[in-house]
Amino acid sequence: MSFSTVLGIAEADQEDASLDNQVGKIIVKGKPFACKVRVLSIDEDTERTAESESTGHSEMVYVGKTVETSPFVPARFSPSGQKSEEELNLQQQPELESSGSKLHRIGNRLPLSGNPDMTVLGEMVHAFLAADNHGNSNENRFRMAQAMRTRYDIHALTEDAMLEASDRLELFITQQYPNLLSRHNEWPIHLRKGQQKASGWIDLLILTPQGWVIIDHKSFPGKEADWLLRAASYLPQLQTYAEALYKATGSPVVEAWIHMPVVGAMVHFKEEELKSKA
């Protein structure tokens, strides 16, 4: 029997009948047959549909109700995969981009040759900045940069440019945080947020007497007009890191920076901006 050809229809004018003792008709392939109708639900939001013209009856009743389902939420999420409303805010308020308090230049744009895969180039720069030790000789540092270029098969950025990116970041940190207590490269974080879990790696974490400072590397090669907008798109990632650090240590994240080594820029976010709105 095809269920698409079967319809149950209650007869009208049965107000005095028991809910378990009503009569009606069942339509099978257009032919009516007498049947007993039992009401299984009398909720106000019971679904009712309009009568099909072919039945000739006053009302067609379907038992059941609509239940609103919650949107699917993945069990895990990546901090770097979150989207930001800050990007839209900056688009709506371009005057913020002229503020010198947010954007700090730390050097000139590094020369890139060819048309490299920026994702792979970014991974190479991340790896070098994490492993570089300024206590080593420049010759040893140069050899490490050379080995990484070979390993990642990326030659758009020279060894000298990689050393320069690391040197100017180090100078910025020394000048900005002369009293830093400790620093940690590629620091892991884990966070439970509602029904979800997040995990990730902070590129560079600095502890100061005032609290934590996050530095996140982004090898963005775009024009200067896009630097603040691009940095703002990473704000939810920074907010997740800040929340995880505070819950784990009790110490606040007092500021964060998006470091753009290719263009020689640092974009600043204050403690108030790092507090998640969720």
C-alpha positions in Angstrom: 0.0 0.0 0.0 1.4 3.4 -0.9 1.1 5.8 2.0 1.0 8.7 -0.5 -2.5 7.6 -1.5 -3.9 7.3 2.1 -5.6 10.2 3.9 -7.5 10.2 7.2 -10.4 12.7 7.5 -12.5 13.4 10.6 -16.2 14.1 10.1 -17.4 17.5 11.2 -19.8 18.3 14.1 -18.4 15.9 16.6 -18.0 18.3 19.5 -19.9 16.0 21.9 -18.1 12.8 20.9 -15.3 11.4 23.0 -11.8 11.9 21.8 -11.5 8.1 21.5 -14.9 7.6 19.8 -15.0 9.8 16.7 -15.7 8.7 13.2 -14.4 9.6 9.9 -13.3 8.3 6.5 -10.0 7.1 5.2 -9.3 7.7 1.5 -7.5 5.0 -0.3 -6.7 5.8 -4.0 -9.7 8.2 -4.1 -12.2 5.8 -2.5 -13.6 6.6 1.0 -13.9 4.0 3.7 -15.5 4.4 7.1 -13.1 4.4 10.0 -12.8 5.2 13.7 -10.7 8.4 14.5 -8.7 8.6 17.7 -7.2 12.0 18.6 -3.6 11.5 19.8 -2.8 15.2 20.3 -4.9 18.2 21.1 -2.0 20.8 21.5 -2.9 24.2 20.1 0.0 24.1 17.7 -1.3 20.8 16.1 -0.7 21.1 12.4 -3.7 21.4 10.2 -3.7 21.6 6.4 -6.3 23.0 4.1 -8.7 20.5 2.5 -7.8 19.1 -0.8 -10.5 20.0 -3.4 -10.8 16.4 -4.5 -12.1 15.1 -1.1 -15.1 17.3 -0.7 -14.8 17.3 3.1 -14.6 20.4 5.3 -11.2 19.7 7.0 -8.2 17.4 6.8 -6.4 16.8 10.0 -2.8 15.6 10.6 -1.8 14.6 14.1 1.5 16.0 15.3 3.2 19.2 15.9 6.2 21.1 14.7 9.2 21.0 16.9 11.9 23.6 16.5 15.3 22.0 16.2 18.5 23.6 17.5 21.1 24.4 14.8 23.9 21.8 14.5 27.0 22.8 16.5 30.2 20.9 15.8 31.8 19.2 18.8 35.1 21.0 18.1 36.1 24.2 16.5 39.3 25.8 15.4 40.1 29.3 16.8 41.7 30.2 13.5 38.5 29.3 11.6 36.2 31.8 13.4 34.7 34.8 11.6 34.7 38.3 12.9 32.2 41.2 13.0 35.1 43.6 13.5 35.9 43.4 9.8 32.4 44.7 9.0 32.8 47.5 11.6 36.0 48.6 10.1 34.4 48.7 6.7 31.6 50.9 8.0 34.0 53.2 9.9 37.1 53.7 7.7 38.2 56.7 9.9 39.5 54.1 12.4 42.1 53.1 9.9 43.9 56.4 10.2 44.6 55.9 13.9 48.3 55.5 14.5 47.7 53.8 17.8 46.7 50.5 16.1 49.2 50.1 13.3 52.9 50.0 14.1 55.6 49.7 11.3 58.6 47.6 12.2 60.4 47.6 8.8 60.1 47.7 5.1 58.2 45.2 2.9 60.3 42.1 2.3 60.9 41.3 -1.4 58.9 38.3 -2.8 59.9 36.7 -6.1 57.6 34.8 -8.4 54.1 33.7 -7.4 54.5 31.5 -4.3 51.9 29.5 -2.5 51.3 32.0 0.4 49.9 29.2 2.6 53.1 27.2 2.3 55.3 30.3 2.6 53.4 31.3 5.8 54.0 27.9 7.3 57.8 28.2 6.5 57.9 31.7 8.1 56.0 30.4 11.1 58.5 27.6 11.5 61.5 29.8 11.2 60.3 32.4 13.7 59.5 29.7 16.2 62.9 27.9 15.8 65.2 30.9 15.3 67.6 31.6 18.3 69.2 35.0 18.3 71.9 33.5 20.6 73.2 31.5 17.6 75.6 33.0 15.1 74.2 34.5 12.0 76.0 31.8 10.0 74.0 29.1 11.8 70.8 31.0 11.6 71.4 31.5 7.9 72.0 27.7 7.4 68.7 27.0 9.2 66.8 29.4 7.0 68.4 27.8 3.9 67.4 24.3 5.1 63.8 25.4 5.6 63.6 26.9 2.2 64.7 23.6 0.8 62.4 21.6 3.0 59.3 23.7 2.1 60.4 24.1 -1.5 59.7 27.8 -1.3 62.3 30.2 -2.7 60.3 33.4 -3.0 61.7 34.7 0.3 65.5 34.7 0.7 67.4 33.6 3.7 68.5 37.2 4.4 64.8 38.3 4.3 63.9 35.5 6.8 66.6 36.6 9.2 65.5 40.3 8.8 61.9 39.4 9.7 63.1 37.6 12.9 65.5 40.4 13.8 63.0 43.2 13.6 60.4 41.2 15.6 63.0 40.6 18.3 63.9 44.3 18.3 60.2 45.3 18.6 59.7 42.9 21.6 62.8 44.1 23.3 61.7 47.8 23.0 58.0 47.2 23.8 58.5 44.8 26.7 61.8 45.4 28.4 60.5 43.8 31.6 59.1 40.6 30.2 59.1 37.6 32.5 59.1 34.8 30.0 58.2 33.9 26.4 56.9 30.8 24.8 56.8 29.8 21.1 54.0 27.6 19.8 52.1 27.4 23.1 49.2 25.0 23.0 45.7 26.0 24.3 42.6 24.0 25.0 39.2 25.4 25.8 35.7 24.2 26.6 33.1 26.7 25.5 29.5 25.6 26.0 29.1 22.3 24.2 32.2 22.8 22.1 35.9 22.3 22.6 38.6 24.3 20.9 42.4 23.7 20.6 45.1 25.6 18.9 48.6 27.0 19.1 49.7 30.5 20.0 52.6 31.5 17.8 54.3 33.6 20.5 53.2 34.1 24.1 54.8 36.7 26.4 54.4 37.0 30.1 54.8 40.6 31.5 54.2 41.9 35.1 50.8 43.1 33.9 49.7 39.9 32.2 49.9 38.0 29.0 50.7 39.3 25.5 49.8 37.3 22.4 51.7 37.7 19.1 50.2 35.9 16.1 52.1 35.7 12.8 50.2 36.3 9.5 52.2 36.3 6.3 49.8 38.7 4.5 51.4 40.4 1.5 48.6 42.8 0.6 48.5 46.5 0.3 48.6 48.8 3.3 45.0 49.9 2.9 44.0 46.3 3.8 46.3 45.6 6.7 43.8 46.7 9.5 40.9 45.0 7.9 42.8 41.7 7.5 44.1 41.9 11.1 40.6 42.5 12.4 39.4 39.3 10.8 41.6 37.4 13.2 40.1 39.0 16.3 37.9 36.0 17.2 40.9 33.8 17.1 42.7 36.1 19.5 39.7 36.3 21.8 39.5 32.5 22.0 43.2 32.4 23.0 42.7 35.1 25.6 39.7 33.3 27.1 41.6 30.0 27.3 44.7 31.7 28.9 42.6 33.5 31.5 40.6 30.4 32.5 43.8 28.3 32.7 46.0 30.8 34.6 43.8 33.5 36.1 46.0 36.1 34.5 44.5 38.4 31.8 45.7 39.0 28.3 46.5 42.7 28.4 47.1 43.1 24.7 47.7 41.2 21.4 49.4 41.8 18.1 49.0 40.5 14.6 52.5 40.4 13.2 52.8 40.7 9.4 56.4 39.9 8.7 56.2 40.2 4.9 55.0 43.8 5.0 56.8 44.8 8.2 53.8 45.7 10.3 52.3 45.0 13.8 48.5 45.6 14.4 47.6 46.1 18.0 44.5 45.0 20.0 43.8 46.2 23.5 42.5 44.2 26.5 38.9 45.4 26.0 38.9 44.2 22.4 40.1 40.7 23.4 37.1 40.0 25.6 34.7 37.7 23.7 31.2 38.9 23.2 29.8 35.4 23.1 
